[in-house]
Structures are given as C-alpha cells and as structure tokens.
Amino acid sequence: MKLQGKVALVTGASRGIGRATAVLFAKEGADVVVNYNTSDKQAEEVVTDIEKIGRKVIAVKCDVSQESDVKKMVEKTIREFGRIDILINNAGIVFDIPLFQKTVEQWKKTIETNLIGMFLCAKYVAPDMVKRKYGRIVNISSTNGIDTYDPTSIDYDASKAGVIMLTKALAQELAPYVIVNSIAPGWVDTDMNKDLPEDFIESEKKKIALRRLAKPEEIAKVALFLASDDATFVNGSVVVADGGYR
C-alpha cells in the first residue's frame, strides 16, 4: 500500500474526482477526511464506502471559500487524526454561461472557490506539515488553465490558471519538506459536465487521441502518484492528463 498510515484531507470529495481520490487513497492505506459543501447524502455514501474498506474516515461540511470554515475543518481534522499528511485541493465550481452574460457575483464565486479556497486550505494545513517536516499537497487545476480555454468558462479558466501559479509558489515556499504539485485534467466524465450538450461532448471526444473522456478514477491514480513516495523528486510540476487532446 502506497499510503499506509497516512492521513489525507480531500476537498470536494462527495463526487467526481474527489470521491474517486478519497476511495482510492483509503484502498492504499490512508485514513480520509471527506470534505463537502452541499450534499450530506453523497458525502455519507463516500464515508460508507471507505468504512467498508476498513479505514478511519469522517465527513466535514465546509465551504472552502470561507476562511473561518477552512480553519475549523483543519482544526477538527487534527483533533480527530492528529495530523494531515496529504491535502488534495479538489473542490471547484463552474458556470458555463456566455462571456458577457456572466455576472460579477459568478466571477467572484468561481475565483473564491476554485483559487482562494485552495490557498486557504494550504494556508491552514501547511504549518503543521512544515513543523513535522513532511507533507504532500496536490492541487487539481485543468487544461482550461493552460491552453483549452473557452469564452463560456473564462472565469473558471482564469481560476485554474491561477491554481497553477499558486502551485509553483507553494512548491518554493514550503520546500524542502512539503512537496506541492498540480494535475491538469482534460475532459473527465463527472457531474460537472453532465449537462453539456451531447453533440458537443462527441465533437470534443474526436479531439482526444484516446477518443473518450477520462474516468475520475484515472485522475485519482495521478493524484496517488503525486501523493506517494513514488514522486519524491517531483515538485512544482503540472501533470497534464488529457488523453492527448489536440
């Protein structure tokens, strides 16, 4: 097991990439904190799945865009588990709306959740990692933050580009004991994309060398690599997982 005895906090873990990551990490020996913000039912389903694996797990409701919430979540985690070895910054939102129909409130919510939320989680998790001279932080960005931007998701794209720069800054700030990396997934078959037009998704698949969307579990495996001792000399990097999108 690659994460035997570790404690992992996974944000946005009630569905999609977060859920797949939380379950995979448990299978690899980690105790897990399942962060969520809206669905108690989905979060409890993840908790049940992890309990069946035999790992210790708690669910913590927290809006990562709210500093007081994040502080309380981290404090509760340390009370329950004694430490946090791994932070998977995954929580995110998107508003697929034409560019000039977007509101300032939507822009703010996207940036606050997708970018500031990751900063806040790192801010409150990192000090204990530094003190213990061990930690892994993996930030989930997107190829939308690199070169597959779209006018209907420009606020999302901007936030994910910011995540990449945040990753690089954290990697320098927290070295040498805390390792920080990012994953930039392409299209993934998650709830976030379920309402997109079918013909649009089919046209996008044709641009992917593998001719399909990723499964959340495939991105979780990249997170596992970066969170494990297999990646001890990978720091400040962005791993693109897009199936060969062109």
C-alpha angles and dihedrals in degrees: 000000000000097000103035110161095004127130116222129192111201117188120209088020101150094086147004121006092354094054093046090049095049092051094044092049090052090052087052092055105269128133107229141214110206109208119196138157111198118014116063090176095055092045092052090050089057090047090052092050091052094045088055088056088056101245129127112256141169132183118225122192109216137150101222091205090066114079095205091052093050093048091052092047093053092045091050092048093052091047091052100039105018095235147009116241099172132032118192106193100202110134112119146147137204136198110202097202131137111273101252094039091064116108128222087242091058091048091050094047092050095049093042093052103035101038113013089043091059091048091051094049091049091045093057099035100044101065093065090044090053091047091053092040093233135092147127124207121185118186118199108222125159142234082249085075091056117033114329099073122154130201091231091060102032093132089052091046092050091049092051092049086053090052090059092053091044088054093053092047093049091047090058096039097049100039141149099030103027116060118206127190140156137222120214107198122192120208112347127183098243138132089261089070101034095100096052115112112273093227090054092052091048091052090050092051089060089061091055116085090218090050095226144074120263121258114237088240090061092058090045089059090057089051089051091054093050093045094049134073088260088082103045093132097043110097134155090007132139114218110204114211106179105128091246102306117194 
